[in-house]
């Protein structure tokens, strides 16, 4: 496993100090702009919504699973098991059974603050809101077929770009290299012993290996290399806010 790590920062926070460090980082990031503040403070958004006079006018939709934190940063391309790509919600750590209108309001606020931060005129923000609502309506127009209709040129462009991405692109963005060497420090922390044990047990599970190997483009003859590389693959933990 050592070959996967590059100690760019010898000082790692103790596991008991992680929460305080992450909270401090999150606060600093939110202070950068109104958009960053809205994105990083889900609880405050729902407090604002509940206290607003507009809350009484929010339509009550069916109680279904919603994202709960639907903002621009949580939308993007996702690959399916058959290799196709679609633009969907890709962060569900705050998913809850609730009113789908809340997702639209939160996404609309995210769009509006992003437009404001880019000094776009109000008419552009208005058109963005209209396009968001139109797109949502089109996507649920025919729930039996699941066909959202014609995709925009922008969506198709993002999907094409996502289809062409490979490991080397992600490594270059996140690791500053195409080699599997993870720099410990600002974004990656060393695992605690109990975390390492839990991950070792996870990768030892045959069901996990079968799931990974079932993905498109994973030939069955790679099973041996996957299993032999399990121990080396268990490296540091990435944190984010």
C-alpha positions as YAML, in Angstrom:
chain: A
units: angstrom
residues:
- id: 1
  name: UNK
  ca: [0.00, 0.00, 0.00]
- id: 2
  name: UNK
  ca: [2.91, 2.33, 0.66]
- id: 3
  name: UNK
  ca: [3.57, 2.82, -3.06]
- id: 4
  name: UNK
  ca: [0.14, 4.42, -3.40]
- id: 5
  name: UNK
  ca: [0.84, 7.17, -0.87]
- id: 6
  name: UNK
  ca: [2.87, 10.33, -1.16]
- id: 7
  name: UNK
  ca: [3.35, 12.13, 2.12]
- id: 8
  name: UNK
  ca: [3.21, 15.77, 1.04]
- id: 9
  name: UNK
  ca: [2.15, 16.75, 4.56]
- id: 10
  name: UNK
  ca: [3.54, 14.78, 7.53]
- id: 11
  name: UNK
  ca: [1.03, 16.23, 10.01]
- id: 12
  name: UNK
  ca: [-2.29, 14.39, 9.93]
- id: 13
  name: UNK
  ca: [-5.21, 15.38, 12.19]
- id: 14
  name: UNK
  ca: [-6.17, 12.90, 14.86]
- id: 15
  name: UNK
  ca: [-9.49, 11.15, 14.11]
- id: 16
  name: UNK
  ca: [-11.07, 12.89, 17.09]
- id: 17
  name: UNK
  ca: [-10.11, 16.29, 15.60]
- id: 18
  name: UNK
  ca: [-11.45, 15.67, 12.10]
- id: 19
  name: UNK
  ca: [-14.92, 17.11, 12.71]
- id: 20
  name: UNK
  ca: [-13.56, 20.42, 14.00]
- id: 21
  name: UNK
  ca: [-11.13, 20.70, 11.08]
- id: 22
  name: UNK
  ca: [-13.85, 19.94, 8.54]
- id: 23
  name: UNK
  ca: [-16.25, 22.42, 10.12]
- id: 24
  name: UNK
  ca: [-13.62, 25.15, 9.98]
- id: 25
  name: UNK
  ca: [-12.88, 24.39, 6.33]
- id: 26
  name: UNK
  ca: [-16.58, 24.38, 5.47]
- id: 27
  name: UNK
  ca: [-17.11, 27.75, 7.11]
- id: 28
  name: UNK
  ca: [-14.22, 29.29, 5.18]
- id: 29
  name: UNK
  ca: [-15.53, 27.91, 1.89]
- id: 30
  name: UNK
  ca: [-19.04, 29.24, 2.55]
- id: 31
  name: UNK
  ca: [-17.65, 32.72, 3.23]
- id: 32
  name: UNK
  ca: [-16.41, 33.02, -0.36]
- id: 33
  name: UNK
  ca: [-19.76, 33.93, -1.90]
- id: 34
  name: UNK
  ca: [-23.53, 33.81, -1.47]
- id: 35
  name: UNK
  ca: [-23.63, 30.80, -3.78]
- id: 36
  name: UNK
  ca: [-21.07, 28.93, -1.69]
- id: 37
  name: UNK
  ca: [-22.98, 29.78, 1.49]
- id: 38
  name: UNK
  ca: [-26.27, 28.48, 0.11]
- id: 39
  name: UNK
  ca: [-24.57, 25.35, -1.18]
- id: 40
  name: UNK
  ca: [-22.88, 24.56, 2.12]
- id: 41
  name: UNK
  ca: [-25.74, 25.21, 4.53]
- id: 42
  name: UNK
  ca: [-28.66, 22.91, 3.84]
- id: 43
  name: UNK
  ca: [-30.14, 23.24, 7.33]
- id: 44
  name: UNK
  ca: [-30.25, 27.05, 7.08]
- id: 45
  name: UNK
  ca: [-32.05, 26.81, 3.73]
- id: 46
  name: UNK
  ca: [-34.89, 24.83, 5.25]
- id: 47
  name: UNK
  ca: [-35.03, 27.25, 8.19]
- id: 48
  name: UNK
  ca: [-35.38, 30.15, 5.75]
- id: 49
  name: UNK
  ca: [-38.04, 28.32, 3.79]
- id: 50
  name: UNK
  ca: [-40.09, 27.46, 6.88]
- id: 51
  name: UNK
  ca: [-39.94, 31.05, 8.15]
- id: 52
  name: UNK
  ca: [-40.76, 32.61, 4.78]
- id: 53
  name: UNK
  ca: [-44.23, 33.89, 3.91]
- id: 54
  name: UNK
  ca: [-43.81, 32.06, 0.60]
- id: 55
  name: UNK
  ca: [-43.79, 28.72, 2.43]
- id: 56
  name: UNK
  ca: [-47.58, 28.77, 2.54]
- id: 57
  name: UNK
  ca: [-47.70, 28.96, -1.25]
- id: 58
  name: UNK
  ca: [-45.39, 26.00, -1.87]
- id: 59
  name: UNK
  ca: [-47.45, 23.22, -3.48]
- id: 60
  name: UNK
  ca: [-47.60, 20.01, -1.49]
- id: 61
  name: UNK
  ca: [-46.43, 17.22, -3.74]
- id: 62
  name: UNK
  ca: [-46.56, 13.49, -3.08]
- id: 63
  name: UNK
  ca: [-44.30, 12.16, -0.33]
- id: 64
  name: UNK
  ca: [-41.48, 10.65, -2.41]
- id: 65
  name: UNK
  ca: [-37.72, 10.29, -2.15]
- id: 66
  name: UNK
  ca: [-36.09, 13.65, -2.85]
- id: 67
  name: UNK
  ca: [-32.45, 14.71, -2.95]
- id: 68
  name: UNK
  ca: [-32.89, 17.04, 0.02]
- id: 69
  name: UNK
  ca: [-29.83, 19.04, -1.04]
- id: 70
  name: UNK
  ca: [-30.49, 19.68, -4.71]
- id: 71
  name: UNK
  ca: [-28.00, 22.30, -5.90]
- id: 72
  name: UNK
  ca: [-25.82, 22.71, -8.99]
- id: 73
  name: UNK
  ca: [-22.85, 20.91, -7.49]
- id: 74
  name: UNK
  ca: [-24.93, 17.79, -6.92]
- id: 75
  name: UNK
  ca: [-26.00, 17.43, -10.56]
- id: 76
  name: UNK
  ca: [-23.86, 15.76, -13.17]
- id: 77
  name: UNK
  ca: [-23.26, 12.78, -15.46]
- id: 78
  name: UNK
  ca: [-23.77, 9.29, -14.03]
- id: 79
  name: UNK
  ca: [-22.95, 6.06, -15.86]
- id: 80
  name: UNK
  ca: [-25.32, 3.11, -15.75]
- id: 81
  name: UNK
  ca: [-24.36, -0.54, -15.66]
- id: 82
  name: UNK
  ca: [-24.83, -0.83, -19.44]
- id: 83
  name: UNK
  ca: [-22.40, 2.01, -20.18]
- id: 84
  name: UNK
  ca: [-24.88, 4.79, -20.95]
- id: 85
  name: UNK
  ca: [-24.62, 8.21, -19.32]
- id: 86
  name: UNK
  ca: [-27.35, 10.54, -18.05]
- id: 87
  name: UNK
  ca: [-27.37, 13.84, -16.17]
- id: 88
  name: UNK
  ca: [-28.86, 13.10, -12.78]
- id: 89
  name: UNK
  ca: [-28.65, 13.92, -9.08]
- id: 90
  name: UNK
  ca: [-25.43, 12.29, -7.90]
- id: 91
  name: UNK
  ca: [-25.25, 13.13, -4.21]
- id: 92
  name: UNK
  ca: [-27.87, 11.47, -2.03]
- id: 93
  name: UNK
  ca: [-26.35, 11.65, 1.45]
- id: 94
  name: UNK
  ca: [-29.21, 13.94, 2.54]
- id: 95
  name: UNK
  ca: [-31.97, 12.16, 0.65]
- id: 96
  name: UNK
  ca: [-35.26, 11.98, 2.50]
- id: 97
  name: UNK
  ca: [-38.92, 11.25, 1.85]
- id: 98
  name: UNK
  ca: [-40.40, 14.69, 1.40]
- id: 99
  name: UNK
  ca: [-42.00, 17.27, -0.86]
- id: 100
  name: UNK
  ca: [-40.40, 17.29, -4.36]
- id: 101
  name: UNK
  ca: [-41.12, 21.02, -4.56]
- id: 102
  name: UNK
  ca: [-38.35, 21.54, -2.00]
- id: 103
  name: UNK
  ca: [-35.78, 20.13, -4.43]
- id: 104
  name: UNK
  ca: [-36.94, 22.56, -7.12]
- id: 105
  name: UNK
  ca: [-36.81, 25.54, -4.76]
- id: 106
  name: UNK
  ca: [-33.32, 24.64, -3.55]
- id: 107
  name: UNK
  ca: [-32.07, 24.11, -7.09]
- id: 108
  name: UNK
  ca: [-33.66, 27.39, -8.16]
- id: 109
  name: UNK
  ca: [-31.93, 29.23, -5.32]
- id: 110
  name: UNK
  ca: [-28.64, 27.64, -6.31]
- id: 111
  name: UNK
  ca: [-29.09, 28.77, -9.91]
- id: 112
  name: UNK
  ca: [-30.08, 32.28, -8.84]
- id: 113
  name: UNK
  ca: [-27.09, 32.76, -6.51]
- id: 114
  name: UNK
  ca: [-24.73, 31.37, -9.16]
- id: 115
  name: UNK
  ca: [-26.13, 33.85, -11.68]
- id: 116
  name: UNK
  ca: [-25.82, 36.69, -9.19]
- id: 117
  name: UNK
  ca: [-22.22, 35.75, -8.44]
- id: 118
  name: UNK
  ca: [-21.49, 35.87, -12.18]
- id: 119
  name: UNK
  ca: [-23.05, 39.35, -12.55]
- id: 120
  name: UNK
  ca: [-25.69, 38.06, -14.95]
- id: 121
  name: UNK
  ca: [-28.74, 40.28, -15.50]
- id: 122
  name: UNK
  ca: [-32.02, 39.47, -13.80]
- id: 123
  name: UNK
  ca: [-33.68, 38.48, -17.07]
- id: 124
  name: UNK
  ca: [-31.12, 35.68, -17.48]
- id: 125
  name: UNK
  ca: [-31.91, 34.41, -13.99]
- id: 126
  name: UNK
  ca: [-35.61, 34.45, -14.84]
- id: 127
  name: UNK
  ca: [-35.02, 32.42, -17.99]
- id: 128
  name: UNK
  ca: [-32.93, 29.93, -16.03]
- id: 129
  name: UNK
  ca: [-35.82, 29.44, -13.61]
- id: 130
  name: UNK
  ca: [-38.25, 28.95, -16.49]
- id: 131
  name: UNK
  ca: [-35.95, 26.42, -18.17]
- id: 132
  name: UNK
  ca: [-35.58, 24.50, -14.90]
- id: 133
  name: UNK
  ca: [-39.35, 24.23, -14.41]
- id: 134
  name: UNK
  ca: [-39.93, 23.36, -18.08]
- id: 135
  name: UNK
  ca: [-37.28, 20.64, -17.91]
- id: 136
  name: UNK
  ca: [-38.77, 19.18, -14.76]
- id: 137
  name: UNK
  ca: [-42.25, 19.15, -16.28]
- id: 138
  name: UNK
  ca: [-40.95, 17.50, -19.46]
- id: 139
  name: UNK
  ca: [-39.14, 14.79, -17.49]
- id: 140
  name: UNK
  ca: [-42.29, 13.71, -15.64]
- id: 141
  name: UNK
  ca: [-44.71, 14.26, -18.52]
- id: 142
  name: UNK
  ca: [-44.92, 10.57, -19.38]
- id: 143
  name: UNK
  ca: [-44.10, 8.51, -16.27]
- id: 144
  name: UNK
  ca: [-45.02, 5.21, -17.95]
- id: 145
  name: UNK
  ca: [-42.31, 5.28, -20.63]
- id: 146
  name: UNK
  ca: [-39.65, 7.07, -18.60]
- id: 147
  name: UNK
  ca: [-38.74, 9.11, -21.69]
- id: 148
  name: UNK
  ca: [-37.87, 12.70, -20.67]
- id: 149
  name: UNK
  ca: [-38.09, 13.90, -24.26]
- id: 150
  name: UNK
  ca: [-35.50, 15.69, -26.37]
- id: 151
  name: UNK
  ca: [-32.32, 16.62, -24.52]
- id: 152
  name: UNK
  ca: [-30.76, 20.04, -24.95]
- id: 153
  name: UNK
  ca: [-27.49, 20.54, -26.81]
- id: 154
  name: UNK
  ca: [-25.79, 21.41, -23.51]
- id: 155
  name: UNK
  ca: [-26.88, 18.16, -21.86]
- id: 156
  name: UNK
  ca: [-25.79, 16.08, -24.84]
- id: 157
  name: UNK
  ca: [-22.41, 17.84, -24.86]
- id: 158
  name: UNK
  ca: [-21.83, 17.05, -21.17]
- id: 159
  name: UNK
  ca: [-22.84, 13.42, -21.70]
- id: 160
  name: UNK
  ca: [-20.46, 13.03, -24.66]
- id: 161
  name: UNK
  ca: [-17.61, 14.46, -22.61]
- id: 162
  name: UNK
  ca: [-18.40, 12.12, -19.72]
- id: 163
  name: UNK
  ca: [-18.40, 9.08, -22.02]
- id: 164
  name: UNK
  ca: [-14.87, 9.93, -23.11]
- id: 165
  name: UNK
  ca: [-13.45, 10.26, -19.60]
- id: 166
  name: UNK
  ca: [-11.08, 7.63, -18.24]
- id: 167
  name: UNK
  ca: [-9.15, 7.00, -15.04]
- id: 168
  name: UNK
  ca: [-6.23, 9.12, -16.27]
- id: 169
  name: UNK
  ca: [-8.48, 12.20, -16.51]
- id: 170
  name: UNK
  ca: [-9.70, 11.83, -12.94]
- id: 171
  name: UNK
  ca: [-6.19, 11.14, -11.68]
- id: 172
  name: UNK
  ca: [-4.85, 14.25, -13.39]
- id: 173
  name: UNK
  ca: [-7.57, 16.40, -11.81]
- id: 174
  name: UNK
  ca: [-7.48, 14.94, -8.29]
- id: 175
  name: UNK
  ca: [-3.96, 13.55, -7.90]
- id: 176
  name: UNK
  ca: [-1.91, 15.83, -10.18]
- id: 177
  name: UNK
  ca: [-0.60, 12.73, -11.97]
- id: 178
  name: UNK
  ca: [-1.75, 9.63, -13.79]
- id: 179
  name: UNK
  ca: [0.19, 7.36, -11.44]
- id: 180
  name: UNK
  ca: [-1.85, 5.80, -8.59]
- id: 181
  name: UNK
  ca: [-0.05, 7.86, -5.95]
- id: 182
  name: UNK
  ca: [-2.31, 9.59, -3.44]
- id: 183
  name: UNK
  ca: [-0.86, 12.71, -1.77]
- id: 184
  name: UNK
  ca: [-1.64, 12.79, 1.94]
- id: 185
  name: UNK
  ca: [-2.29, 16.22, 3.33]
- id: 186
  name: UNK
  ca: [-4.87, 18.82, 2.36]
- id: 187
  name: UNK
  ca: [-7.44, 16.54, 0.71]
- id: 188
  name: UNK
  ca: [-6.47, 13.06, 1.84]
- id: 189
  name: UNK
  ca: [-5.88, 11.80, 5.36]
- id: 190
  name: UNK
  ca: [-4.35, 8.59, 6.63]
- id: 191
  name: UNK
  ca: [-6.87, 5.97, 7.70]
- id: 192
  name: UNK
  ca: [-7.28, 5.11, 11.35]
- id: 193
  name: UNK
  ca: [-6.56, 1.43, 12.18]
- id: 194
  name: UNK
  ca: [-10.24, 0.60, 12.67]
- id: 195
  name: UNK
  ca: [-11.10, 2.27, 9.34]
- id: 196
  name: UNK
  ca: [-8.45, 0.25, 7.57]
- id: 197
  name: UNK
  ca: [-9.80, -2.96, 9.10]
- id: 198
  name: UNK
  ca: [-13.34, -2.12, 7.98]
- id: 199
  name: UNK
  ca: [-12.20, -1.45, 4.41]
- id: 200
  name: UNK
  ca: [-10.14, -4.63, 4.35]
- id: 201
  name: UNK
  ca: [-13.24, -6.59, 5.33]
- id: 202
  name: UNK
  ca: [-15.29, -4.78, 2.67]
- id: 203
  name: UNK
  ca: [-12.91, -5.65, -0.16]
- id: 204
  name: UNK
  ca: [-12.67, -9.23, 1.08]
- id: 205
  name: UNK
  ca: [-16.40, -9.67, 0.53]
- id: 206
  name: UNK
  ca: [-16.99, -11.76, -2.59]
- id: 207
  name: UNK
  ca: [-20.20, -9.85, -3.28]
- id: 208
  name: UNK
  ca: [-18.26, -6.59, -3.55]
- id: 209
  name: UNK
  ca: [-15.79, -8.15, -5.99]
- id: 210
  name: UNK
  ca: [-18.66, -9.54, -8.06]
- id: 211
  name: UNK
  ca: [-20.32, -6.13, -8.20]
- id: 212
  name: UNK
  ca: [-17.13, -4.42, -9.37]
- id: 213
  name: UNK
  ca: [-16.46, -7.08, -11.98]
- id: 214
  name: UNK
  ca: [-20.02, -6.85, -13.28]
- id: 215
  name: UNK
  ca: [-19.44, -3.31, -14.54]
- id: 216
  name: UNK
  ca: [-19.17, -2.90, -18.28]
- id: 217
  name: UNK
  ca: [-15.62, -3.21, -19.54]
- id: 218
  name: UNK
  ca: [-14.41, -5.34, -16.62]
- id: 219
  name: UNK
  ca: [-13.41, -8.71, -18.13]
- id: 220
  name: UNK
  ca: [-13.70, -11.75, -15.92]
- id: 221
  name: UNK
  ca: [-10.00, -12.52, -16.23]
- id: 222
  name: UNK
  ca: [-9.28, -9.40, -14.18]
- id: 223
  name: UNK
  ca: [-10.72, -11.04, -11.08]
- id: 224
  name: UNK
  ca: [-7.33, -12.32, -9.94]
- id: 225
  name: UNK
  ca: [-5.66, -8.92, -10.34]
- id: 226
  name: UNK
  ca: [-8.55, -7.25, -8.54]
- id: 227
  name: UNK
  ca: [-8.27, -9.57, -5.56]
- id: 228
  name: UNK
  ca: [-4.49, -9.32, -5.40]
- id: 229
  name: UNK
  ca: [-4.73, -5.55, -5.44]
- id: 230
  name: UNK
  ca: [-7.29, -5.23, -2.66]
- id: 231
  name: UNK
  ca: [-4.77, -4.62, 0.09]
- id: 232
  name: UNK
  ca: [-2.92, -2.01, -1.97]
- id: 233
  name: UNK
  ca: [-6.14, -0.26, -2.93]
- id: 234
  name: UNK
  ca: [-7.00, 0.49, 0.68]
- id: 235
  name: UNK
  ca: [-5.23, 3.77, 1.17]
- id: 236
  name: UNK
  ca: [-6.11, 7.12, 2.68]
- id: 237
  name: UNK
  ca: [-9.51, 8.64, 3.23]
- id: 238
  name: UNK
  ca: [-10.60, 11.65, 1.23]
- id: 239
  name: UNK
  ca: [-12.47, 14.33, 3.11]
- id: 240
  name: UNK
  ca: [-14.63, 17.07, 1.68]
- id: 241
  name: UNK
  ca: [-17.09, 19.69, 2.84]
...
